[in-house]
Amino acid sequence: MTTSFLLIVQIILVVILVIAVLLQKSSSIGLGAYSGSNESVFGAKGPNSFLAKTTFLIGFLFVSNTIALGYLYSSTAQTSVVDNMVETTNVVAPVATTPVVAPAKDETPATK
């Protein structure tokens, strides 16, 4: 139940993140804005800074949700795919049921 809810939230976050990235100007400095820039939420550059901060927040939520999903899926899995492969490799080959009859020594094939 919890993993289903988090998976739906993950899909919604992906759609919102893609839209937020596509709405930004391509001439902005991108992620460099978070390394000491003096932009504010509604500063002189208008909504560009707001979109950049929103994108950062949605990206953080996306990564957090991904880690939570990974933890929940790994804790519910009791066996590995490799464990299932090892169990199925111990298959016995089938035994032939019809005997093979060798030709008699006195019979020679006609070559003429």
C-alpha positions, 0 to 999 in steps of 0.5 A, a space after each residue: 500500500 505504501 509503495 503504491 502511494 509512493 510510486 504514484 507520487 514519484 510519477 507525479 513528481 517526474 511530470 512536475 519536474 519535467 514541466 518546471 525544467 522546460 519552463 525555465 529560460 535556456 540562457 540561465 546559469 542552471 544549477 550554478 544559481 545555487 552556489 552563492 548567487 544573490 538571486 532572491 525568490 521574487 528579485 530583479 529577474 522575476 519568476 526565473 529565480 522562483 522557477 529555479 528554486 522550485 525545480 531544486 525543491 522538486 528535485 530534492 523531493 524526487 531524490 528523497 522519494 526514490 531513496 524511500 522507494 528503494 528502501 521499501 522495495 529492498 526490505 520487502 524482497 526476501 529472495 533474489 533473482 539469483 537465488 531463483 536461478 540457482 534453484 532451477 539450474 539443478 534440472 536432471 537431463 531426460 533419459 532416452 527411453 528408446 534403445 539404439 540398435 546397431 546394424 549387424 556386422 554381416 550387413 554391408 550397404 549396397 554401393 553399386 
